[in-house]
Amino acid sequence: MNDMNVKKKILFVDDEPRVLDGLRRMLRPVRDEWDALFAGSGQDALRVMENRQFDVIVSDIRMPGMSGTELLIEVKKLYPSTIRIALSGQADKDSIFKSVGPIHQYLSKPCDADQLKATVARAFALKEMIENEKLKKAVAEMESLPSVPEHYKELLAELEKPDCSIKVIEQIVSKDMGMSAKLLQLVNSAFFGIGKSVSDPARAVVLLGLDTVKRLALMTHVFSQFQGDSVPGFKTDDLWDHSILSAGLAKRIAILEQADEKTSEESFIAGLLHDVGKLVLAFKVSEDYRLVYRKLSENGTDFNEIEKSVLGATHAEVGAYLLGLWGLSDSMVEAVAYHHSPQKGSFEGFTPLTAVYVANAIAHNVETYEPGESPSWLCMDYLARLGKTDRVPEWIEAYQIV
């Protein structure tokens, strides 16, 4: 069980003493909450980690001897549940591509003190989301999400064409949760220096460029393919179809509510990724997830309750944990975490959480809806707080044209 009073342990690694001194000064205000240690090289860091367990490691990338990338690859092997954050100044393309898998998040160097503290605090908060250490380890090990094999083949075929169309590439990426999530992780990292938050996978393709997308596509650990259904009852085709439908409907609902462009984009991508936790569980802890589906077929009770009883966490929490590790926006992480229980989210009016919650519920239950009724499968108290109960019929109507 988590003890909120236990200090969080963080290890900073940099070969420049003045940088480490600066980090020590910066962290003095939080020394009662964080137990921070410092190492001057990758080898020193590994020696320190032999005797202590760390929640987070933050390492410079360019160091003599063992580079930061080599260090974090080793940390991933030895201590997979530790959250891995890289600090990077100018990095060449080869260094960037080598680090795509083992690193969860990237920050620019020199790093703003507030940004670094916020990133680390967010990482600590994420670790409180899931208590099951086996699940934490499984999620933190993920370098990519498996893509639909047909989408992957389409992508490679288009990229090989002499007159490759960036529009076609955008369309392929935008319908695949694995490709979308990975490109958004990368485009929002300090390595690519975009300098602003990007929540649209099509925009990510444009900003990264076709050469980068092609190189990523040829790296098997970046765009991996799902190798069949290993959990009886779990159908990946159904998951893809439902995710695409929910994404389109969530964006449509956001537009109907006159949300701004950012909220509409985030509603789409959060809708596409809202069930990504199911993919992680089927992919990484398939034996445990088979038990979930076996209990579902035997008892027919609430799916989320069965997940919680068997795994100690739901697919929503697992998905949110992964996307949070990868640095996706708080609003998208919240939408994934609470897409079955929006009342638990931070109440800020209409957000991507609202759009994804409603879209998911409609997609699952619209066939039972009778015009004029108050749907029992929607939390009307939550919608009443938003002043949106009268909007339900139009949202349901939008389902017919998505």
C-alpha positions in Angstrom: 0.0 0.0 0.0 1.3 3.5 -0.9 2.5 5.7 2.0 2.0 9.3 1.0 4.4 10.3 3.9 7.4 8.4 2.5 9.8 10.7 0.6 9.9 10.2 -3.2 13.4 9.1 -4.3 15.0 10.8 -7.4 18.4 10.4 -8.9 20.0 13.2 -11.0 22.9 12.3 -13.3 25.2 14.8 -15.0 28.9 15.0 -15.6 29.1 18.7 -14.9 29.5 19.5 -11.2 28.1 23.0 -11.6 24.9 21.5 -13.0 24.5 19.2 -10.1 25.2 22.1 -7.7 22.4 24.0 -9.4 20.0 21.1 -9.0 20.8 20.8 -5.3 20.0 24.5 -4.8 16.9 24.2 -6.9 15.6 21.3 -4.8 16.1 22.7 -1.4 12.5 23.9 -1.1 11.2 20.3 -1.6 13.9 18.5 0.5 11.2 17.5 3.0 9.2 15.8 0.2 11.9 14.5 -2.1 14.9 12.4 -1.3 17.3 13.5 -4.1 20.7 12.0 -4.8 23.3 13.0 -7.4 25.7 11.1 -9.6 28.5 12.5 -11.8 28.5 9.7 -14.4 26.4 6.8 -15.7 28.7 4.3 -13.9 28.3 6.1 -10.6 24.5 6.2 -11.1 24.3 2.4 -11.6 26.4 1.9 -8.4 24.1 4.1 -6.4 21.0 2.3 -7.8 22.4 -1.1 -6.6 21.6 -0.1 -3.1 18.6 2.1 -3.4 15.3 2.0 -5.3 14.4 5.2 -7.1 11.0 6.4 -8.3 12.5 8.7 -11.0 15.9 9.1 -12.7 16.8 12.3 -14.6 19.9 12.1 -16.7 21.9 14.3 -19.1 22.2 12.6 -22.5 25.7 13.8 -23.6 28.2 12.5 -21.0 31.7 11.0 -21.5 32.1 7.3 -21.1 28.6 5.9 -20.6 26.1 8.3 -22.3 22.8 9.1 -20.8 21.0 7.0 -23.4 23.2 4.0 -22.6 22.5 4.6 -18.9 18.8 4.8 -19.3 18.7 1.7 -21.5 20.5 -0.1 -18.7 18.1 1.3 -16.1 15.2 0.1 -18.1 16.7 -3.4 -18.1 17.6 -3.5 -14.4 14.9 -1.3 -12.8 12.0 -1.1 -15.3 9.5 0.6 -13.0 11.8 3.6 -12.5 10.5 6.6 -14.6 13.2 7.7 -17.0 13.6 11.4 -17.9 16.3 12.8 -20.2 17.9 16.2 -20.1 19.2 17.2 -23.6 20.9 20.1 -25.1 21.9 19.9 -28.8 21.6 16.2 -29.9 22.4 14.7 -33.2 19.7 12.6 -35.0 21.4 9.3 -34.2 21.3 10.0 -30.5 17.7 11.0 -30.8 16.7 7.8 -32.5 18.7 5.6 -30.1 16.9 7.1 -27.2 13.3 6.9 -28.6 12.6 3.6 -26.8 14.1 3.7 -23.3 13.2 7.3 -22.3 9.8 8.3 -21.1 10.2 12.1 -21.3 12.7 14.6 -22.6 13.5 18.0 -21.3 15.6 20.7 -22.9 18.9 21.7 -21.3 19.4 24.2 -19.6 16.0 23.4 -18.1 13.7 25.9 -16.4 13.6 25.1 -12.7 9.8 25.3 -12.5 9.4 23.0 -15.5 11.8 20.4 -14.1 10.1 20.4 -10.7 6.6 20.2 -12.3 7.7 17.3 -14.6 9.2 15.4 -11.7 6.2 16.1 -9.4 3.9 14.9 -12.2 5.9 11.7 -12.5 5.6 11.1 -8.7 1.8 11.7 -8.9 1.5 9.2 -11.7 3.2 6.5 -9.6 0.4 6.9 -7.1 -2.2 6.1 -9.7 -1.4 2.3 -9.7 -0.4 0.3 -6.6 0.3 -3.0 -8.3 4.1 -3.1 -8.8 3.8 -5.7 -11.5 1.6 -3.4 -13.5 3.9 -0.4 -13.0 6.8 -2.4 -14.3 4.8 -3.7 -17.3 3.7 -0.2 -18.3 7.1 1.5 -17.7 8.7 -1.2 -19.9 6.5 -0.2 -22.9 8.5 1.4 -25.6 5.6 1.6 -28.0 2.0 0.6 -28.5 1.3 -2.2 -31.0 -0.2 -0.9 -34.3 -2.7 -2.5 -36.5 -0.7 -4.6 -39.0 -2.7 -3.3 -41.9 -2.0 0.3 -40.9 1.7 -0.5 -40.6 1.9 -2.0 -44.0 -0.1 0.9 -45.5 2.4 3.3 -43.9 5.5 1.5 -45.2 4.0 1.2 -48.7 3.2 4.9 -48.9 6.6 5.9 -47.5 8.3 3.8 -50.2 6.6 5.7 -53.0 8.7 8.2 -54.9 5.7 10.7 -54.7 4.8 9.9 -51.1 1.9 12.0 -49.9 2.1 13.6 -46.5 -1.7 13.8 -46.5 -2.0 10.0 -46.9 0.6 9.5 -44.1 -1.4 11.8 -41.9 -4.6 9.8 -42.5 -2.9 6.5 -41.7 -1.3 7.8 -38.5 -4.5 9.5 -37.3 -6.5 6.2 -37.3 -3.9 4.2 -35.4 -3.6 4.6 -31.7 0.0 3.2 -31.5 1.4 5.5 -34.2 -0.5 8.5 -32.9 0.6 8.1 -29.3 4.3 7.6 -30.2 4.5 10.5 -32.6 2.8 12.8 -30.1 5.3 11.7 -27.4 8.2 12.5 -29.7 6.9 15.8 -31.2 6.3 17.2 -27.8 9.8 16.3 -26.5 12.7 18.7 -26.2 14.7 16.7 -28.7 12.7 18.0 -31.6 12.5 21.5 -30.3 9.0 22.3 -31.5 8.5 24.7 -28.6 4.7 24.3 -28.3 2.2 21.6 -27.3 1.0 19.5 -30.2 -2.2 17.3 -29.8 -3.0 16.5 -33.4 -1.2 13.4 -34.8 -1.5 14.8 -38.4 0.2 18.0 -37.3 2.9 15.8 -35.6 3.6 14.2 -39.0 4.1 17.6 -40.6 6.3 19.0 -37.9 8.5 15.9 -37.7 8.8 15.5 -41.5 8.6 12.5 -43.7 12.2 11.5 -43.3 11.9 11.3 -39.6 8.6 9.4 -39.8 10.1 7.0 -42.3 13.1 6.3 -40.1 10.8 5.7 -37.1 8.6 3.4 -39.1 11.6 1.2 -39.9 12.6 0.9 -36.2 10.7 -2.2 -35.1 10.6 -1.1 -31.4 8.9 2.2 -32.3 6.0 1.1 -34.5 5.5 -2.5 -33.4 2.7 -4.7 -34.7 0.1 -6.5 -32.6 0.6 -10.3 -33.1 -2.9 -11.7 -32.8 -5.3 -12.0 -29.9 -3.8 -13.8 -27.0 -6.8 -13.2 -24.6 -10.0 -15.1 -25.4 -12.8 -12.5 -25.5 -10.5 -9.6 -26.3 -10.8 -8.7 -29.9 -8.3 -6.1 -31.2 -10.4 -5.4 -34.3 -13.3 -4.5 -32.1 -11.0 -2.3 -30.0 -9.7 -0.4 -33.1 -13.2 0.1 -34.5 -14.6 1.3 -31.2 -11.6 3.6 -30.7 -11.9 5.3 -34.1 -15.7 5.7 -33.7 -15.3 7.2 -30.2 -12.5 9.6 -31.4 -14.7 10.9 -34.3 -17.7 11.3 -32.1 -15.8 13.0 -29.2 -14.4 15.6 -31.7 -17.9 16.1 -33.2 -19.3 16.7 -29.7 -16.6 19.2 -28.9 -17.3 21.0 -32.1 -21.1 21.0 -31.3 -20.2 22.6 -27.9 -18.2 25.3 -29.7 -15.0 24.1 -27.9 -11.7 25.7 -29.1 -9.5 24.0 -31.6 -7.1 22.6 -29.0 -10.0 21.0 -27.0 -11.5 19.5 -30.2 -8.1 18.0 -31.2 -7.5 16.6 -27.7 -11.0 15.2 -27.6 -10.2 13.3 -30.8 -6.8 11.9 -29.7 -8.1 11.1 -26.2 -11.0 9.3 -27.8 -8.7 7.3 -30.0 -6.5 6.4 -27.0 -9.1 6.0 -24.2 -9.0 2.2 -24.2 -5.2 1.9 -24.7 -4.9 0.4 -21.3 -6.7 -2.7 -22.6 -4.1 -3.0 -25.3 -1.3 -2.7 -22.7 -2.9 -5.3 -20.4 -3.5 -7.8 -23.3 0.0 -7.2 -24.6 2.0 -7.2 -21.3 0.1 -9.2 -18.7 -2.0 -11.5 -20.9 -2.3 -14.3 -18.4 -3.8 -12.0 -15.8 -6.0 -10.4 -18.4 -7.3 -13.8 -19.5 -8.5 -14.3 -16.0 -10.4 -11.0 -16.2 -12.2 -12.1 -19.3 -12.9 -15.5 -17.9 -14.5 -14.0 -14.8 -16.5 -11.7 -17.1 -17.9 -14.6 -19.0 -18.7 -16.5 -15.8 -20.2 -13.7 -13.8 -21.2 -11.0 -16.3 -20.6 -8.3 -13.7 -19.1 -4.8 -14.2 -15.9 -5.1 -16.3 -14.1 -2.3 -14.5 -14.8 -4.0 -11.1 -13.4 -7.3 -12.3 -10.3 -5.6 -13.6 -9.9 -3.9 -10.2 -10.3 -7.1 -8.2 -8.0 -9.1 -10.4 -5.3 -6.5 -11.3 -5.6 -3.9 -8.7 -6.2 -1.3 -11.4 -8.6 -0.7 -14.4 -7.6 -0.4 -18.0 -8.5 3.4 -17.7 -5.9 3.9 -15.0 -3.3 1.8 -16.8 -3.8 3.7 -20.1 -3.6 7.1 -18.3 -0.4 6.0 -16.5 1.3 5.1 -19.8 0.2 8.3 -21.5 1.3 10.4 -18.5 4.7 8.7 -18.6 5.0 9.6 -22.2 4.3 13.3 -21.4 0.9 13.7 -23.1 -1.1 16.6 -21.8 -2.9 16.5 -18.4 -6.3 17.0 -20.1 -5.8 14.0 -22.3 -4.5 11.9 -19.4 -7.5 12.9 -17.3 -9.9 12.0 -20.2 -8.4 8.5 -20.4 -8.2 8.0 -16.6 -11.8 8.9 -16.0 -13.7 8.0 -19.2 -15.9 5.7 -17.1 -16.2 8.1 -14.1 -16.0 11.7 -15.1 -17.2 12.9 -11.7 -13.7 12.0 -10.4 -12.0 14.5 -12.8 -11.1 18.1 -12.0 -14.2 20.1 -12.7 -13.3 22.7 -15.2 -16.4 22.9 -17.4 -16.5 21.1 -20.8 -13.2 19.4 -21.4 -11.9 16.5 -23.5 -13.0 14.3 -20.5 -16.6 15.3 -21.1 -16.4 14.6 -24.8 -14.7 11.2 -24.5 -16.9 10.1 -21.6 -20.1 10.9 -23.6 -18.7 9.5 -26.9 -17.7 6.2 -25.3 -21.0 5.8 -23.5 -23.0 6.5 -26.6 -20.9 4.1 -28.7 -21.5 1.3 -26.2 -25.2 2.0 -25.4 -26.9 3.9 -28.3 -28.7 0.8 -29.5 -30.7 0.7 -26.3 -31.6 4.4 -26.4 -35.3 5.5 -26.8 -35.8 9.1 -27.9 -37.2 11.2 -25.1 -35.8 9.1 -22.3 -33.0 10.0 -19.8 -30.3 7.5 -20.6 -29.4 5.5 -17.5 -25.9 4.9 -18.9 -25.0 8.5 -18.6 -24.1 10.2 -15.3 -26.8 12.9 -15.5 -25.6 14.5 -12.2 -22.2 15.2 -13.8 -23.8 16.6 -17.0 -26.2 18.7 -14.8 -23.2 20.3 -13.1 -22.0 21.3 -16.6 -25.5 22.5 -17.6 -25.5 20.0 -20.5 -28.3 17.6 -19.8 -30.4 19.1 -22.6 -27.6 18.5 -25.1 -27.7 14.7 -24.9 -30.3 14.2 -27.8 -28.1 16.2 -30.2 -25.0 14.3 -29.1 -26.7 11.0 -29.8 -27.9 12.3 -33.1 -24.3 13.1 -34.0 -23.5 9.4 -33.6 -25.5 8.7 -36.7 -23.3 10.9 -38.9 -19.8 10.2 -37.6 
